[in-house]
Amino acid sequence: MVTPYIDSKELEILLPKWTVTHNENSSGEIYAVYKSAQYLKPQIRAFLDYLAEQLQ
């Protein structure tokens, strides 16, 4: 799904050796980490809302 963006250099692989591990201790939860601010930027809020909607 993201291969075209990696090929065009719009996305960069940050952890090339990282692999997903599925085991009985894994919760399967995904976390979004962002810089704390008094007001969340609308772009970040929209992205987080989109992720939450798509991953339900």
mmCIF file of the N, C-alpha and C atoms, coordinates in Angstrom:
data_MODEL
# 
_entry.id   MODEL 
# 
loop_
_atom_site.group_PDB 
_atom_site.id 
_atom_site.type_symbol 
_atom_site.label_atom_id 
_atom_site.label_alt_id 
_atom_site.label_comp_id 
_atom_site.label_asym_id 
_atom_site.label_entity_id 
_atom_site.label_seq_id 
_atom_site.pdbx_PDB_ins_code 
_atom_site.Cartn_x 
_atom_site.Cartn_y 
_atom_site.Cartn_z 
_atom_site.occupancy 
_atom_site.B_iso_or_equiv 
_atom_site.pdbx_formal_charge 
_atom_site.auth_seq_id 
_atom_site.auth_comp_id 
_atom_site.auth_asym_id 
_atom_site.auth_atom_id 
_atom_site.pdbx_PDB_model_num 
ATOM 1   N N  . MET A 1 1  ? 0.810   -1.188  0.000  1.00 0.00 ? 1  MET A N  1 
ATOM 2   C CA . MET A 1 1  ? 0.000   0.000   0.000  1.00 0.00 ? 1  MET A CA 1 
ATOM 3   C C  . MET A 1 1  ? 0.862   1.264   0.000  1.00 0.00 ? 1  MET A C  1 
ATOM 4   N N  . VAL A 1 2  ? 1.994   1.242   0.658  1.00 0.00 ? 2  VAL A N  1 
ATOM 5   C CA . VAL A 1 2  ? 2.825   2.449   0.738  1.00 0.00 ? 2  VAL A CA 1 
ATOM 6   C C  . VAL A 1 2  ? 4.041   2.399   -0.183 1.00 0.00 ? 2  VAL A C  1 
ATOM 7   N N  . THR A 1 3  ? 4.208   1.300   -0.894 1.00 0.00 ? 3  THR A N  1 
ATOM 8   C CA . THR A 1 3  ? 5.386   1.150   -1.757 1.00 0.00 ? 3  THR A CA 1 
ATOM 9   C C  . THR A 1 3  ? 5.577   2.311   -2.728 1.00 0.00 ? 3  THR A C  1 
ATOM 10  N N  . PRO A 1 4  ? 4.532   2.799   -3.391 1.00 0.00 ? 4  PRO A N  1 
ATOM 11  C CA . PRO A 1 4  ? 4.748   3.933   -4.307 1.00 0.00 ? 4  PRO A CA 1 
ATOM 12  C C  . PRO A 1 4  ? 5.300   5.166   -3.600 1.00 0.00 ? 4  PRO A C  1 
ATOM 13  N N  . TYR A 1 5  ? 4.882   5.391   -2.355 1.00 0.00 ? 5  TYR A N  1 
ATOM 14  C CA . TYR A 1 5  ? 5.348   6.556   -1.602 1.00 0.00 ? 5  TYR A CA 1 
ATOM 15  C C  . TYR A 1 5  ? 6.793   6.388   -1.145 1.00 0.00 ? 5  TYR A C  1 
ATOM 16  N N  . ILE A 1 6  ? 7.169   5.163   -0.850 1.00 0.00 ? 6  ILE A N  1 
ATOM 17  C CA . ILE A 1 6  ? 8.575   4.895   -0.499 1.00 0.00 ? 6  ILE A CA 1 
ATOM 18  C C  . ILE A 1 6  ? 9.439   5.054   -1.738 1.00 0.00 ? 6  ILE A C  1 
ATOM 19  N N  . ASP A 1 7  ? 8.963   4.518   -2.874 1.00 0.00 ? 7  ASP A N  1 
ATOM 20  C CA . ASP A 1 7  ? 9.716   4.629   -4.125 1.00 0.00 ? 7  ASP A CA 1 
ATOM 21  C C  . ASP A 1 7  ? 9.898   6.076   -4.560 1.00 0.00 ? 7  ASP A C  1 
ATOM 22  N N  . SER A 1 8  ? 8.885   6.920   -4.316 1.00 0.00 ? 8  SER A N  1 
ATOM 23  C CA . SER A 1 8  ? 8.973   8.324   -4.723 1.00 0.00 ? 8  SER A CA 1 
ATOM 24  C C  . SER A 1 8  ? 9.646   9.196   -3.666 1.00 0.00 ? 8  SER A C  1 
ATOM 25  N N  . LYS A 1 9  ? 10.076  8.566   -2.565 1.00 0.00 ? 9  LYS A N  1 
ATOM 26  C CA . LYS A 1 9  ? 10.771  9.267   -1.469 1.00 0.00 ? 9  LYS A CA 1 
ATOM 27  C C  . LYS A 1 9  ? 9.848   10.172  -0.659 1.00 0.00 ? 9  LYS A C  1 
ATOM 28  N N  . GLU A 1 10 ? 8.508   10.036  -0.824 1.00 0.00 ? 10 GLU A N  1 
ATOM 29  C CA . GLU A 1 10 ? 7.581   10.796  0.019  1.00 0.00 ? 10 GLU A CA 1 
ATOM 30  C C  . GLU A 1 10 ? 7.547   10.213  1.429  1.00 0.00 ? 10 GLU A C  1 
ATOM 31  N N  . LEU A 1 11 ? 7.805   8.919   1.536  1.00 0.00 ? 11 LEU A N  1 
ATOM 32  C CA . LEU A 1 11 ? 7.926   8.249   2.835  1.00 0.00 ? 11 LEU A CA 1 
ATOM 33  C C  . LEU A 1 11 ? 9.303   7.629   2.923  1.00 0.00 ? 11 LEU A C  1 
ATOM 34  N N  . GLU A 1 12 ? 9.805   7.533   4.139  1.00 0.00 ? 12 GLU A N  1 
ATOM 35  C CA . GLU A 1 12 ? 11.119  6.939   4.376  1.00 0.00 ? 12 GLU A CA 1 
ATOM 36  C C  . GLU A 1 12 ? 10.985  5.845   5.422  1.00 0.00 ? 12 GLU A C  1 
ATOM 37  N N  . ILE A 1 13 ? 11.633  4.727   5.187  1.00 0.00 ? 13 ILE A N  1 
ATOM 38  C CA . ILE A 1 13 ? 11.625  3.632   6.147  1.00 0.00 ? 13 ILE A CA 1 
ATOM 39  C C  . ILE A 1 13 ? 12.598  3.996   7.274  1.00 0.00 ? 13 ILE A C  1 
ATOM 40  N N  . LEU A 1 14 ? 12.073  4.074   8.488  1.00 0.00 ? 14 LEU A N  1 
ATOM 41  C CA . LEU A 1 14 ? 12.898  4.478   9.625  1.00 0.00 ? 14 LEU A CA 1 
ATOM 42  C C  . LEU A 1 14 ? 13.507  3.290   10.364 1.00 0.00 ? 14 LEU A C  1 
ATOM 43  N N  . LEU A 1 15 ? 12.798  2.187   10.430 1.00 0.00 ? 15 LEU A N  1 
ATOM 44  C CA . LEU A 1 15 ? 13.275  1.009   11.148 1.00 0.00 ? 15 LEU A CA 1 
ATOM 45  C C  . LEU A 1 15 ? 13.231  -0.200  10.216 1.00 0.00 ? 15 LEU A C  1 
ATOM 46  N N  . PRO A 1 16 ? 14.202  -0.316  9.309  1.00 0.00 ? 16 PRO A N  1 
ATOM 47  C CA . PRO A 1 16 ? 14.130  -1.353  8.284  1.00 0.00 ? 16 PRO A CA 1 
ATOM 48  C C  . PRO A 1 16 ? 14.178  -2.790  8.825  1.00 0.00 ? 16 PRO A C  1 
ATOM 49  N N  . LYS A 1 17 ? 14.748  -2.994  9.989  1.00 0.00 ? 17 LYS A N  1 
ATOM 50  C CA . LYS A 1 17 ? 14.856  -4.353  10.531 1.00 0.00 ? 17 LYS A CA 1 
ATOM 51  C C  . LYS A 1 17 ? 13.715  -4.712  11.483 1.00 0.00 ? 17 LYS A C  1 
ATOM 52  N N  . TRP A 1 18 ? 12.798  -3.771  11.731 1.00 0.00 ? 18 TRP A N  1 
ATOM 53  C CA . TRP A 1 18 ? 11.697  -4.006  12.649 1.00 0.00 ? 18 TRP A CA 1 
ATOM 54  C C  . TRP A 1 18 ? 10.663  -4.916  12.014 1.00 0.00 ? 18 TRP A C  1 
ATOM 55  N N  . THR A 1 19 ? 10.159  -5.860  12.786 1.00 0.00 ? 19 THR A N  1 
ATOM 56  C CA . THR A 1 19 ? 9.095   -6.731  12.305 1.00 0.00 ? 19 THR A CA 1 
ATOM 57  C C  . THR A 1 19 ? 8.000   -6.794  13.363 1.00 0.00 ? 19 THR A C  1 
ATOM 58  N N  . VAL A 1 20 ? 6.803   -7.021  12.898 1.00 0.00 ? 20 VAL A N  1 
ATOM 59  C CA . VAL A 1 20 ? 5.666   -7.164  13.797 1.00 0.00 ? 20 VAL A CA 1 
ATOM 60  C C  . VAL A 1 20 ? 5.767   -8.506  14.490 1.00 0.00 ? 20 VAL A C  1 
ATOM 61  N N  . THR A 1 21 ? 5.487   -8.525  15.783 1.00 0.00 ? 21 THR A N  1 
ATOM 62  C CA . THR A 1 21 ? 5.443   -9.797  16.500 1.00 0.00 ? 21 THR A CA 1 
ATOM 63  C C  . THR A 1 21 ? 4.049   -9.981  17.061 1.00 0.00 ? 21 THR A C  1 
ATOM 64  N N  . HIS A 1 22 ? 3.496   -11.115 16.808 1.00 0.00 ? 22 HIS A N  1 
ATOM 65  C CA . HIS A 1 22 ? 2.175   -11.451 17.325 1.00 0.00 ? 22 HIS A CA 1 
ATOM 66  C C  . HIS A 1 22 ? 2.352   -12.586 18.327 1.00 0.00 ? 22 HIS A C  1 
ATOM 67  N N  . ASN A 1 23 ? 2.120   -12.272 19.580 1.00 0.00 ? 23 ASN A N  1 
ATOM 68  C CA . ASN A 1 23 ? 2.207   -13.313 20.592 1.00 0.00 ? 23 ASN A CA 1 
ATOM 69  C C  . ASN A 1 23 ? 1.094   -13.110 21.608 1.00 0.00 ? 23 ASN A C  1 
ATOM 70  N N  . GLU A 1 24 ? 0.980   -14.005 22.545 1.00 0.00 ? 24 GLU A N  1 
ATOM 71  C CA . GLU A 1 24 ? -0.129  -13.942 23.496 1.00 0.00 ? 24 GLU A CA 1 
ATOM 72  C C  . GLU A 1 24 ? -0.053  -12.744 24.429 1.00 0.00 ? 24 GLU A C  1 
ATOM 73  N N  . ASN A 1 25 ? 1.096   -12.103 24.544 1.00 0.00 ? 25 ASN A N  1 
ATOM 74  C CA . ASN A 1 25 ? 1.243   -10.930 25.410 1.00 0.00 ? 25 ASN A CA 1 
ATOM 75  C C  . ASN A 1 25 ? 0.954   -9.623  24.682 1.00 0.00 ? 25 ASN A C  1 
ATOM 76  N N  . SER A 1 26 ? 0.734   -9.688  23.374 1.00 0.00 ? 26 SER A N  1 
ATOM 77  C CA . SER A 1 26 ? 0.504   -8.484  22.596 1.00 0.00 ? 26 SER A CA 1 
ATOM 78  C C  . SER A 1 26 ? -0.954  -8.060  22.677 1.00 0.00 ? 26 SER A C  1 
ATOM 79  N N  . SER A 1 27 ? -1.182  -6.783  22.956 1.00 0.00 ? 27 SER A N  1 
ATOM 80  C CA . SER A 1 27 ? -2.552  -6.282  23.055 1.00 0.00 ? 27 SER A CA 1 
ATOM 81  C C  . SER A 1 27 ? -3.124  -5.934  21.686 1.00 0.00 ? 27 SER A C  1 
ATOM 82  N N  . GLY A 1 28 ? -2.264  -5.724  20.693 1.00 0.00 ? 28 GLY A N  1 
ATOM 83  C CA . GLY A 1 28 ? -2.724  -5.317  19.376 1.00 0.00 ? 28 GLY A CA 1 
ATOM 84  C C  . GLY A 1 28 ? -3.070  -3.844  19.297 1.00 0.00 ? 28 GLY A C  1 
ATOM 85  N N  . GLU A 1 29 ? -2.813  -3.101  20.353 1.00 0.00 ? 29 GLU A N  1 
ATOM 86  C CA . GLU A 1 29 ? -3.137  -1.676  20.372 1.00 0.00 ? 29 GLU A CA 1 
ATOM 87  C C  . GLU A 1 29 ? -2.111  -0.881  19.576 1.00 0.00 ? 29 GLU A C  1 
ATOM 88  N N  . ILE A 1 30 ? -2.573  0.221   19.018 1.00 0.00 ? 30 ILE A N  1 
ATOM 89  C CA . ILE A 1 30 ? -1.711  1.146   18.289 1.00 0.00 ? 30 ILE A CA 1 
ATOM 90  C C  . ILE A 1 30 ? -1.734  2.469   19.035 1.00 0.00 ? 30 ILE A C  1 
ATOM 91  N N  . TYR A 1 31 ? -0.570  3.078   19.194 1.00 0.00 ? 31 TYR A N  1 
ATOM 92  C CA . TYR A 1 31 ? -0.468  4.346   19.913 1.00 0.00 ? 31 TYR A CA 1 
ATOM 93  C C  . TYR A 1 31 ? 0.005   5.440   18.979 1.00 0.00 ? 31 TYR A C  1 
ATOM 94  N N  . ALA A 1 32 ? -0.561  6.622   19.129 1.00 0.00 ? 32 ALA A N  1 
ATOM 95  C CA . ALA A 1 32 ? -0.105  7.798   18.401 1.00 0.00 ? 32 ALA A CA 1 
ATOM 96  C C  . ALA A 1 32 ? 0.652   8.670   19.389 1.00 0.00 ? 32 ALA A C  1 
ATOM 97  N N  . VAL A 1 33 ? 1.877   9.001   19.048 1.00 0.00 ? 33 VAL A N  1 
ATOM 98  C CA . VAL A 1 33 ? 2.706   9.839   19.921 1.00 0.00 ? 33 VAL A CA 1 
ATOM 99  C C  . VAL A 1 33 ? 2.952   11.154  19.196 1.00 0.00 ? 33 VAL A C  1 
ATOM 100 N N  . TYR A 1 34 ? 2.640   12.239  19.873 1.00 0.00 ? 34 TYR A N  1 
ATOM 101 C CA . TYR A 1 34 ? 2.816   13.549  19.266 1.00 0.00 ? 34 TYR A CA 1 
ATOM 102 C C  . TYR A 1 34 ? 3.212   14.546  20.351 1.00 0.00 ? 34 TYR A C  1 
ATOM 103 N N  . LYS A 1 35 ? 3.814   15.643  19.914 1.00 0.00 ? 35 LYS A N  1 
ATOM 104 C CA . LYS A 1 35 ? 4.282   16.669  20.838 1.00 0.00 ? 35 LYS A CA 1 
ATOM 105 C C  . LYS A 1 35 ? 3.093   17.298  21.561 1.00 0.00 ? 35 LYS A C  1 
ATOM 106 N N  . SER A 1 36 ? 3.200   17.384  22.857 1.00 0.00 ? 36 SER A N  1 
ATOM 107 C CA . SER A 1 36 ? 2.133   17.960  23.662 1.00 0.00 ? 36 SER A CA 1 
ATOM 108 C C  . SER A 1 36 ? 2.026   19.460  23.408 1.00 0.00 ? 36 SER A C  1 
ATOM 109 N N  . ALA A 1 37 ? 0.803   19.925  23.320 1.00 0.00 ? 37 ALA A N  1 
ATOM 110 C CA . ALA A 1 37 ? 0.541   21.354  23.135 1.00 0.00 ? 37 ALA A CA 1 
ATOM 111 C C  . ALA A 1 37 ? -0.805  21.656  23.775 1.00 0.00 ? 37 ALA A C  1 
ATOM 112 N N  . GLN A 1 38 ? -1.038  22.924  24.068 1.00 0.00 ? 38 GLN A N  1 
ATOM 113 C CA . GLN A 1 38 ? -2.313  23.290  24.688 1.00 0.00 ? 38 GLN A CA 1 
ATOM 114 C C  . GLN A 1 38 ? -3.473  22.902  23.769 1.00 0.00 ? 38 GLN A C  1 
ATOM 115 N N  . TYR A 1 39 ? -3.317  23.161  22.472 1.00 0.00 ? 39 TYR A N  1 
ATOM 116 C CA . TYR A 1 39 ? -4.348  22.816  21.501 1.00 0.00 ? 39 TYR A CA 1 
ATOM 117 C C  . TYR A 1 39 ? -3.733  21.926  20.433 1.00 0.00 ? 39 TYR A C  1 
ATOM 118 N N  . LEU A 1 40 ? -4.372  20.805  20.176 1.00 0.00 ? 40 LEU A N  1 
ATOM 119 C CA . LEU A 1 40 ? -3.908  19.882  19.153 1.00 0.00 ? 40 LEU A CA 1 
ATOM 120 C C  . LEU A 1 40 ? -4.152  20.484  17.773 1.00 0.00 ? 40 LEU A C  1 
ATOM 121 N N  . LYS A 1 41 ? -3.148  20.431  16.894 1.00 0.00 ? 41 LYS A N  1 
ATOM 122 C CA . LYS A 1 41 ? -3.295  20.967  15.547 1.00 0.00 ? 41 LYS A CA 1 
ATOM 123 C C  . LYS A 1 41 ? -4.434  20.245  14.833 1.00 0.00 ? 41 LYS A C  1 
ATOM 124 N N  . PRO A 1 42 ? -5.227  20.963  14.073 1.00 0.00 ? 42 PRO A N  1 
ATOM 125 C CA . PRO A 1 42 ? -6.358  20.340  13.376 1.00 0.00 ? 42 PRO A CA 1 
ATOM 126 C C  . PRO A 1 42 ? -5.953  19.181  12.462 1.00 0.00 ? 42 PRO A C  1 
ATOM 127 N N  . GLN A 1 43 ? -4.759  19.283  11.839 1.00 0.00 ? 43 GLN A N  1 
ATOM 128 C CA . GLN A 1 43 ? -4.295  18.216  10.949 1.00 0.00 ? 43 GLN A CA 1 
ATOM 129 C C  . GLN A 1 43 ? -4.049  16.929  11.736 1.00 0.00 ? 43 GLN A C  1 
ATOM 130 N N  . ILE A 1 44 ? -3.487  17.067  12.921 1.00 0.00 ? 44 ILE A N  1 
ATOM 131 C CA . ILE A 1 44 ? -3.214  15.890  13.758 1.00 0.00 ? 44 ILE A CA 1 
ATOM 132 C C  . ILE A 1 44 ? -4.526  15.307  14.252 1.00 0.00 ? 44 ILE A C  1 
ATOM 133 N N  . ARG A 1 45 ? -5.436  16.159  14.715 1.00 0.00 ? 45 ARG A N  1 
ATOM 134 C CA . ARG A 1 45 ? -6.746  15.688  15.179 1.00 0.00 ? 45 ARG A CA 1 
ATOM 135 C C  . ARG A 1 45 ? -7.486  14.944  14.071 1.00 0.00 ? 45 ARG A C  1 
ATOM 136 N N  . ALA A 1 46 ? -7.458  15.496  12.855 1.00 0.00 ? 46 ALA A N  1 
ATOM 137 C CA . ALA A 1 46 ? -8.128  14.858  11.721 1.00 0.00 ? 46 ALA A CA 1 
ATOM 138 C C  . ALA A 1 46 ? -7.501  13.505  11.412 1.00 0.00 ? 46 ALA A C  1 
ATOM 139 N N  . PHE A 1 47 ? -6.170  13.433  11.468 1.00 0.00 ? 47 PHE A N  1 
ATOM 140 C CA . PHE A 1 47 ? -5.481  12.168  11.200 1.00 0.00 ? 47 PHE A CA 1 
ATOM 141 C C  . PHE A 1 47 ? -5.822  11.127  12.260 1.00 0.00 ? 47 PHE A C  1 
ATOM 142 N N  . LEU A 1 48 ? -5.826  11.526  13.526 1.00 0.00 ? 48 LEU A N  1 
ATOM 143 C CA . LEU A 1 48 ? -6.149  10.582  14.601 1.00 0.00 ? 48 LEU A CA 1 
ATOM 144 C C  . LEU A 1 48 ? -7.605  10.114  14.505 1.00 0.00 ? 48 LEU A C  1 
ATOM 145 N N  . ASP A 1 49 ? -8.505  11.021  14.169 1.00 0.00 ? 49 ASP A N  1 
ATOM 146 C CA . ASP A 1 49 ? -9.905  10.651  13.968 1.00 0.00 ? 49 ASP A CA 1 
ATOM 147 C C  . ASP A 1 49 ? -10.048 9.666   12.817 1.00 0.00 ? 49 ASP A C  1 
ATOM 148 N N  . TYR A 1 50 ? -9.305  9.915   11.734 1.00 0.00 ? 50 TYR A N  1 
ATOM 149 C CA . TYR A 1 50 ? -9.333  9.019   10.588 1.00 0.00 ? 50 TYR A CA 1 
ATOM 150 C C  . TYR A 1 50 ? -8.835  7.629   10.970 1.00 0.00 ? 50 TYR A C  1 
ATOM 151 N N  . LEU A 1 51 ? -7.710  7.575   11.667 1.00 0.00 ? 51 LEU A N  1 
ATOM 152 C CA . LEU A 1 51 ? -7.180  6.271   12.096 1.00 0.00 ? 51 LEU A CA 1 
ATOM 153 C C  . LEU A 1 51 ? -8.163  5.526   12.978 1.00 0.00 ? 51 LEU A C  1 
ATOM 154 N N  . ALA A 1 52 ? -8.734  6.227   13.923 1.00 0.00 ? 52 ALA A N  1 
ATOM 155 C CA . ALA A 1 52 ? -9.695  5.580   14.837 1.00 0.00 ? 52 ALA A CA 1 
ATOM 156 C C  . ALA A 1 52 ? -10.877 5.025   14.063 1.00 0.00 ? 52 ALA A C  1 
ATOM 157 N N  . GLU A 1 53 ? -11.347 5.772   13.072 1.00 0.00 ? 53 GLU A N  1 
ATOM 158 C CA . GLU A 1 53 ? -12.482 5.319   12.267 1.00 0.00 ? 53 GLU A CA 1 
ATOM 159 C C  . GLU A 1 53 ? -12.111 4.093   11.436 1.00 0.00 ? 53 GLU A C  1 
ATOM 160 N N  . GLN A 1 54 ? -10.939 4.115   10.823 1.00 0.00 ? 54 GLN A N  1 
ATOM 161 C CA . GLN A 1 54 ? -10.520 3.031   9.941  1.00 0.00 ? 54 GLN A CA 1 
ATOM 162 C C  . GLN A 1 54 ? -10.156 1.753   10.693 1.00 0.00 ? 54 GLN A C  1 
ATOM 163 N N  . LEU A 1 55 ? -9.712  1.889   11.931 1.00 0.00 ? 55 LEU A N  1 
ATOM 164 C CA . LEU A 1 55 ? -9.223  0.726   12.678 1.00 0.00 ? 55 LEU A CA 1 
ATOM 165 C C  . LEU A 1 55 ? -10.248 0.120   13.619 1.00 0.00 ? 55 LEU A C  1 
ATOM 166 N N  . GLN A 1 56 ? -11.465 0.609   13.612 1.00 0.00 ? 56 GLN A N  1 
ATOM 167 C CA . GLN A 1 56 ? -12.492 0.060   14.504 1.00 0.00 ? 56 GLN A CA 1 
ATOM 168 C C  . GLN A 1 56 ? -12.856 -1.340  14.097 1.00 0.00 ? 56 GLN A C  1 
# 
